[in-house]
Amino acid sequence: MYNELTQDKDFRALAARVAKIEGKPLETLLESVARGHSVIPVNKNRKIAAVCGIGAGLSTKINVNLGTSPDKINLTTELKKIDLAVELKADAVMDLSLGGDLRKIRRAIIKESPLPLGTVPVYEAAMRVQKKRGSFLKMETNDLFEVLEDQAADGVDFFTIHCGINRRSLDVFLKSRRVLDIVSRGGAILVNWMKKTGKENPFFEHFDRVLDIARRFRITLSLGDGMRPGCIADATDASQIAELKELGLLAQRARKAGVQVLIEGPGHVPLDQIRKNMELEKKICNGAPFYVLGPLVTDVGAGYDHITGAIGGALAAYYGADFLCYLTPAEHVRHPSLEDTRQGIVASKIAAHAADIAKGLKGASDWDRRISEARKNRDWDKQIRCAIDPKRARKYKASSRPKAKGVCTMCGEFCSIKLIDTCLTKKA
């Protein structure tokens, strides 16, 4: 089973790189892409160093959000976050900038990033209109599509498009009794605009126009979850499912048009509902790759949401999520610092790797085997090099020096590994 995309020479070359990384036959990967079960997000205008595949049978990938806010406009810091993402082996980044010269910032991030880059185009459209006309509520359809064209030409690899919010799903939301209404920034912008103008969501009404841009530039569409639950009380409610059903229908249209599609998902979900959420998406969206924010398994983790998100992310990936959006300790309380970004990436990487081990992904546990053998041999240099964050592990080891050799200050001379090693050596 092939389509025009998977027969394209340039795309097949990209797929061959992914297949080699994943240890998969090229034709198997291409068939998965053609079926809509996997995606390889790379804009045709962009040469990318770290191409990655997301989807069925592939290793779980993670995304790093970055970008300015109206209160924090420091491009240098945001570019350093890209360096962190590369250092810690993240798979993609998203520019969610809302402050400063958004076009200049986006182009600088594209130039700096060797990873696939995503955006939420409605942000820039809203900011442009706000600046020109005083309110994003004065936005017109062409304002949105001008931004799509600009970002596509610049080389953005995947767009988050909130096209599942339409009159049908909005009606379900308006009749709901949610605790926390809408927490998606893009979703909130569009709902406000729809309520003000009485018009249909342009991304939904003109979805064929979105598909045309995506097809011309080989952009992957990440169909956004504008009604994702923002607290566990709202998880898996009627609004969330109504939007998901719309996304499933739109995903079918995208596949027929030869456009790659991801589906975005929650959000805040208690542990006992994670499996159900993953299975619902795969059923409703015909196996499309699932991109989840966390999910956070409790609402009380402010300051520690990289942990609540990693707990949910590990379980979500085990049950079928393909792409985890990281969360930092700063989630819900402030714009993330470089240290917040480091902690968020590491937590999400741990979640993704833990899920790959549990799924029995070929080669996933080899990394763990290497570090375990280094621990047995008390080879501290190798153990640190095998750590998910070698810089942090080396810093910790150096900060507390033991009296005895070959051990750490947790156990000192009573190191269990050393004791057993000595015991068995003597027996021999």
C-alpha positions as CSV (number, residue, x, y, z in Angstrom):
1,M,0.0,0.0,0.0
2,Y,1.6,3.3,-1.2
3,N,0.5,6.8,-2.0
4,E,2.1,9.7,-3.8
5,L,4.0,10.8,-0.7
6,T,5.6,7.5,-0.1
7,Q,6.7,7.2,-3.7
8,D,8.4,10.6,-3.7
9,K,12.2,10.2,-4.0
10,D,13.1,12.8,-1.4
11,F,10.6,11.5,1.1
12,R,11.8,7.9,0.6
13,A,15.4,9.1,1.3
14,L,14.2,10.6,4.6
15,A,12.2,7.4,5.4
16,A,15.4,5.3,4.8
17,R,17.2,7.3,7.5
18,V,14.4,6.7,9.9
19,A,14.2,3.0,9.1
20,K,17.9,2.7,9.8
21,I,17.6,4.5,13.2
22,E,14.6,2.4,14.2
23,G,15.9,-0.9,12.9
24,K,12.8,-1.3,10.6
25,P,12.6,-2.4,7.0
26,L,12.1,0.6,4.8
27,E,9.0,-0.8,3.0
28,T,7.3,-1.6,6.3
29,L,7.8,2.0,7.4
30,L,6.6,3.4,4.2
31,E,3.5,1.2,4.3
32,S,2.8,2.5,7.9
33,V,3.1,6.1,6.6
34,A,0.7,5.4,3.7
35,R,-1.8,3.9,6.1
36,G,-1.6,7.0,8.3
37,H,-0.2,5.0,11.3
38,S,3.2,6.8,11.2
39,V,4.5,10.2,10.2
40,I,7.9,11.7,9.3
41,P,7.6,15.5,9.8
42,V,9.9,17.4,7.5
43,N,9.0,20.4,5.4
44,K,10.2,20.0,1.8
45,N,12.0,23.4,2.1
46,R,14.1,22.3,5.0
47,K,17.2,20.1,5.3
48,I,17.1,18.5,8.7
49,A,19.9,16.8,10.6
50,A,17.8,14.8,13.1
51,V,14.9,13.3,11.1
52,C,12.5,11.2,13.2
53,G,9.6,8.9,12.7
54,I,6.5,9.0,15.0
55,G,4.0,6.2,15.2
56,A,3.2,2.5,15.2
57,G,6.1,0.2,16.1
58,L,8.6,3.1,16.5
59,S,10.3,4.3,19.6
60,T,8.3,6.8,21.7
61,K,9.3,10.4,20.8
62,I,9.3,13.5,22.9
63,N,8.7,17.2,22.0
64,V,10.1,20.2,23.8
65,N,8.0,23.4,23.9
66,L,9.9,26.7,23.9
67,G,9.3,30.3,22.8
68,T,8.7,33.8,24.2
69,S,5.8,35.0,26.2
70,P,4.5,38.6,26.5
71,D,6.4,38.9,29.8
72,K,9.5,37.0,28.9
73,I,11.1,38.0,25.5
74,N,14.6,36.7,25.4
75,L,15.5,35.0,22.2
76,T,19.0,34.0,23.4
77,T,17.5,31.9,26.2
78,E,15.0,30.2,23.9
79,L,17.8,29.3,21.5
80,K,19.7,27.8,24.4
81,K,16.7,25.6,25.1
82,I,17.2,24.1,21.6
83,D,20.8,23.3,22.5
84,L,19.5,21.5,25.6
85,A,17.0,19.6,23.6
86,V,19.8,18.4,21.3
87,E,22.1,17.6,24.2
88,L,19.5,15.5,25.9
89,K,18.4,13.8,22.7
90,A,14.8,15.1,22.4
91,D,13.1,14.5,19.1
92,A,11.3,17.7,18.2
93,V,10.7,21.2,19.3
94,M,7.7,23.6,19.1
95,D,7.9,27.4,18.9
96,L,5.0,28.7,21.0
97,S,6.2,32.3,21.0
98,L,3.7,35.0,22.0
99,G,5.9,38.0,22.6
100,G,8.2,40.1,20.5
101,D,8.8,39.9,16.7
102,L,7.3,36.5,16.1
103,R,8.5,36.1,12.6
104,K,12.1,37.0,13.5
105,I,12.0,34.6,16.5
106,R,10.6,31.8,14.4
107,R,13.2,32.2,11.7
108,A,16.0,32.2,14.3
109,I,14.6,29.1,15.9
110,I,14.3,27.3,12.5
111,K,17.9,28.2,11.7
112,E,19.2,27.0,15.1
113,S,17.2,23.8,15.4
114,P,18.4,20.5,13.8
115,L,15.2,18.9,15.1
116,P,11.8,18.9,13.5
117,L,10.0,22.1,14.3
118,G,6.3,22.7,15.0
119,T,4.2,25.8,15.6
120,V,0.7,26.9,16.5
121,P,-0.1,29.3,13.6
122,V,-3.2,30.8,15.2
123,Y,-0.9,32.4,17.8
124,E,0.9,34.5,15.3
125,A,-2.3,35.3,13.4
126,A,-3.9,36.5,16.6
127,M,-0.9,38.6,17.6
128,R,-0.6,40.2,14.1
129,V,-4.3,41.2,14.1
130,Q,-4.1,42.4,17.7
131,K,-1.2,44.7,16.7
132,K,-2.8,46.0,13.5
133,R,-6.5,46.2,14.5
134,G,-6.4,46.3,18.3
135,S,-8.1,43.0,19.0
136,F,-7.6,39.4,17.8
137,L,-11.4,39.2,17.6
138,K,-11.1,41.3,14.4
139,M,-9.2,38.4,12.7
140,E,-10.4,37.3,9.3
141,T,-9.9,34.0,7.5
142,N,-7.2,35.4,5.2
143,D,-5.2,36.5,8.3
144,L,-4.9,32.8,9.3
145,F,-4.0,31.6,5.9
146,E,-1.4,34.3,5.4
147,V,0.4,33.0,8.5
148,L,0.1,29.4,7.3
149,E,1.7,30.3,4.0
150,D,4.5,32.4,5.7
151,Q,5.4,29.7,8.2
152,A,5.3,26.9,5.6
153,A,7.6,28.8,3.3
154,D,10.0,29.4,6.2
155,G,10.3,25.7,6.8
156,V,8.0,24.8,9.7
157,D,7.7,21.0,9.7
158,F,4.4,20.5,11.6
159,F,1.4,22.7,12.4
160,T,-0.9,22.4,15.3
161,I,-4.3,23.3,13.8
162,H,-7.3,23.5,16.1
163,C,-9.8,22.4,13.5
164,G,-11.9,20.1,15.6
165,I,-13.6,23.0,17.3
166,N,-16.6,23.6,15.1
167,R,-20.2,24.5,15.7
168,R,-21.1,20.9,16.5
169,S,-18.4,20.4,19.1
170,L,-18.7,23.9,20.5
171,D,-22.4,23.3,21.1
172,V,-21.5,20.2,23.2
173,F,-19.0,22.3,25.2
174,L,-21.5,25.1,25.8
175,K,-23.9,22.6,27.3
176,S,-21.3,21.0,29.5
177,R,-20.6,21.7,33.1
178,R,-16.8,21.6,33.1
179,V,-14.8,22.6,36.1
180,L,-12.1,24.3,34.0
181,D,-13.7,25.1,30.7
182,I,-11.0,25.5,28.0
183,V,-7.2,25.5,28.8
184,S,-5.9,25.4,25.3
185,R,-4.6,28.8,24.2
186,G,-5.4,28.2,20.6
187,G,-8.8,26.7,21.5
188,A,-9.6,29.7,23.7
189,I,-8.7,32.2,20.9
190,L,-10.9,30.4,18.3
191,V,-13.9,29.9,20.7
192,N,-13.8,33.6,21.6
193,W,-13.7,34.5,17.9
194,M,-16.5,32.1,17.0
195,K,-18.7,33.4,19.8
196,K,-18.0,37.0,18.8
197,T,-18.5,36.7,15.1
198,G,-21.1,33.9,15.0
199,K,-19.0,32.3,12.2
200,E,-17.6,28.8,11.7
201,N,-14.0,28.0,12.6
202,P,-12.0,28.9,9.5
203,F,-9.7,26.0,10.0
204,F,-12.7,23.6,9.8
205,E,-14.7,25.5,7.2
206,H,-11.6,25.8,4.9
207,F,-9.9,22.6,5.8
208,D,-9.2,21.8,2.1
209,R,-7.2,25.0,2.0
210,V,-5.2,23.9,5.0
211,L,-4.6,20.5,3.2
212,D,-3.4,22.3,0.1
213,I,-0.7,24.2,2.0
214,A,0.3,21.1,3.9
215,R,0.6,19.0,0.7
216,R,2.5,21.7,-1.2
217,F,5.1,22.1,1.6
218,R,5.0,18.5,2.9
219,I,3.9,19.7,6.3
220,T,2.6,17.3,8.9
221,L,-0.7,18.4,10.5
222,S,-1.0,18.0,14.2
223,L,-4.7,18.2,14.8
224,G,-5.0,20.2,18.0
225,D,-7.1,19.3,21.0
226,G,-8.6,22.7,21.8
227,M,-11.1,21.1,24.2
228,R,-8.6,18.9,26.0
229,P,-9.4,18.5,29.7
230,G,-7.5,21.0,31.9
231,C,-8.2,19.1,35.1
232,I,-8.9,15.4,36.0
233,A,-12.5,16.2,36.8
234,D,-13.1,17.0,33.1
235,A,-11.2,14.0,31.7
236,T,-12.9,12.0,29.0
237,D,-16.0,14.2,29.0
238,A,-18.4,14.9,26.3
239,S,-16.6,18.0,25.0
240,Q,-13.3,16.1,24.7
241,I,-14.9,13.2,22.8
242,A,-17.0,15.4,20.6
243,E,-13.8,17.1,19.4
244,L,-11.9,13.8,19.0
245,K,-14.7,12.5,16.7
246,E,-14.3,15.6,14.5
247,L,-10.6,15.1,14.4
248,G,-11.1,11.5,13.3
249,L,-13.2,12.6,10.3
250,L,-10.6,15.3,9.4
251,A,-7.8,12.9,9.7
252,Q,-9.5,10.7,7.0
253,R,-9.7,13.7,4.7
254,A,-6.1,14.5,5.3
255,R,-5.0,10.9,4.4
256,K,-7.0,11.0,1.2
257,A,-5.2,14.2,0.3
258,G,-1.8,12.6,1.0
259,V,-1.1,14.7,4.1
260,Q,0.5,13.3,7.2
261,V,-1.5,13.7,10.4
262,L,-1.0,13.5,14.1
263,I,-3.8,13.7,16.7
264,E,-3.3,15.7,19.8
265,G,-4.7,14.5,23.1
266,P,-5.1,15.3,26.8
267,G,-4.2,16.9,29.0
268,H,-5.2,16.0,32.6
269,V,-6.3,12.3,32.9
270,P,-6.4,10.2,36.1
271,L,-4.4,6.9,35.9
272,D,-7.4,4.7,35.5
273,Q,-8.6,6.5,32.4
274,I,-5.4,6.7,30.5
275,R,-5.8,3.3,28.7
276,K,-9.3,4.2,27.7
277,N,-8.2,7.5,26.2
278,M,-5.4,5.8,24.2
279,E,-7.7,3.1,22.9
280,L,-10.4,5.6,22.0
281,E,-8.1,7.7,19.9
282,K,-6.7,4.8,18.0
283,K,-10.3,3.6,17.3
284,I,-11.8,6.9,16.4
285,C,-8.8,8.1,14.4
286,N,-8.0,4.8,12.7
287,G,-4.6,4.3,14.2
288,A,-3.2,7.8,13.7
289,P,-0.2,8.7,15.8
290,F,-1.2,10.1,19.2
291,Y,0.5,13.2,20.6
292,V,-0.2,13.8,24.3
293,L,0.6,16.6,26.7
294,G,1.7,14.5,29.7
295,P,-0.9,13.5,30.5
296,L,-0.9,14.8,34.1
297,V,-2.4,12.3,36.5
298,T,-3.2,14.8,39.2
299,D,-3.9,18.5,39.4
300,V,-1.9,19.3,42.6
301,G,1.6,19.0,41.2
302,A,2.4,22.7,40.7
303,G,6.1,23.1,40.8
304,Y,6.5,19.3,40.0
305,D,4.4,18.8,36.9
306,H,7.4,17.3,35.1
307,I,6.8,14.4,37.5
308,T,3.0,14.2,37.2
309,G,3.4,14.4,33.5
310,A,6.1,11.7,33.3
311,I,3.9,9.3,35.3
312,G,1.0,9.8,32.9
313,G,3.3,9.9,29.9
314,A,4.9,6.5,30.6
315,L,1.5,4.8,31.0
316,A,0.1,6.6,28.0
317,A,3.0,5.5,25.8
318,Y,2.7,2.0,27.0
319,Y,-1.0,1.9,26.0
320,G,-0.4,3.5,22.6
321,A,0.7,7.1,22.6
322,D,3.5,7.7,20.1
323,F,4.6,11.3,20.9
324,L,5.0,12.9,24.4
325,C,5.0,16.6,24.9
326,Y,7.2,17.4,27.8
327,L,6.1,19.3,30.9
328,T,8.4,21.3,33.1
329,P,8.3,22.0,36.8
330,A,7.1,25.5,35.8
331,E,3.9,24.3,34.1
332,H,0.9,26.3,35.4
333,V,3.0,28.8,37.4
334,R,5.6,30.6,35.2
335,H,7.5,30.8,32.0
336,P,10.1,27.9,32.1
337,S,13.8,28.6,32.7
338,L,16.7,26.7,31.2
339,E,16.8,24.5,34.3
340,D,13.1,23.9,34.1
341,T,13.6,22.9,30.5
342,R,16.4,20.4,31.4
343,Q,14.3,18.8,34.1
344,G,11.2,18.6,31.8
345,I,13.2,17.0,29.0
346,V,14.8,14.4,31.2
347,A,11.5,13.4,32.9
348,S,9.8,13.0,29.5
349,K,12.7,11.0,28.2
350,I,12.6,8.7,31.2
351,A,8.8,8.2,30.6
352,A,9.3,7.4,26.9
353,H,12.1,5.0,27.5
354,A,10.3,3.2,30.3
355,A,7.3,2.7,28.0
356,D,9.5,1.3,25.2
357,I,11.0,-1.2,27.6
358,A,7.6,-2.3,28.8
359,K,6.3,-2.6,25.2
360,G,9.2,-4.9,24.4
361,L,10.6,-2.6,21.7
362,K,13.6,-4.3,20.1
363,G,16.8,-3.0,21.6
364,A,15.1,-0.7,24.2
365,S,16.5,-2.5,27.2
366,D,20.1,-2.7,25.8
367,W,20.8,0.8,27.2
368,D,19.8,-0.4,30.7
369,R,21.9,-3.5,30.3
370,R,25.0,-1.4,29.5
371,I,24.6,0.8,32.6
372,S,23.8,-2.2,34.8
373,E,27.0,-3.9,33.7
374,A,28.9,-0.7,34.4
375,R,27.5,-0.6,37.9
376,K,28.4,-4.2,38.5
377,N,32.0,-3.4,37.5
378,R,31.9,-0.1,39.4
379,D,33.0,1.6,36.3
380,W,31.8,5.0,37.3
381,D,32.9,6.7,34.1
382,K,30.9,4.4,31.9
383,Q,27.9,4.4,34.2
384,I,27.8,8.2,34.0
385,R,28.2,8.2,30.3
386,C,25.2,5.8,30.1
387,A,23.0,7.9,32.2
388,I,20.1,9.8,30.6
389,D,21.6,13.1,31.8
390,P,25.4,12.5,32.0
391,K,26.1,16.1,33.0
392,R,23.9,15.9,36.0
393,A,25.1,12.4,37.1
394,R,28.7,13.5,36.9
395,K,28.0,16.6,38.9
396,Y,26.3,14.6,41.6
397,K,29.2,12.1,41.8
398,A,31.8,14.8,42.0
399,S,30.0,16.7,44.7
400,S,30.2,14.0,47.4
401,R,33.5,12.1,47.6
402,P,33.6,8.8,49.6
403,K,36.4,7.7,51.9
404,A,36.7,4.3,50.3
405,K,37.7,3.7,46.6
406,G,35.3,2.5,43.9
407,V,32.1,3.4,45.7
408,C,29.8,6.4,46.4
409,T,28.8,8.1,49.6
410,M,25.4,6.4,49.8
411,C,26.9,3.2,51.3
412,G,30.7,3.8,51.4
413,E,32.6,0.7,52.5
414,F,29.3,-1.2,52.9
415,C,28.5,-0.9,49.1
416,S,26.5,-4.1,48.4
417,I,28.0,-4.4,44.9
418,K,31.5,-4.2,46.2
419,L,30.8,-6.6,49.1
420,I,29.3,-9.3,46.9
421,D,32.1,-8.8,44.3
422,T,34.7,-9.3,47.0
423,C,32.9,-12.3,48.4
424,L,32.5,-14.1,45.1
425,T,36.1,-13.3,44.1
426,K,37.4,-14.8,47.4
427,K,35.2,-17.9,46.8
428,A,36.7,-18.3,43.4
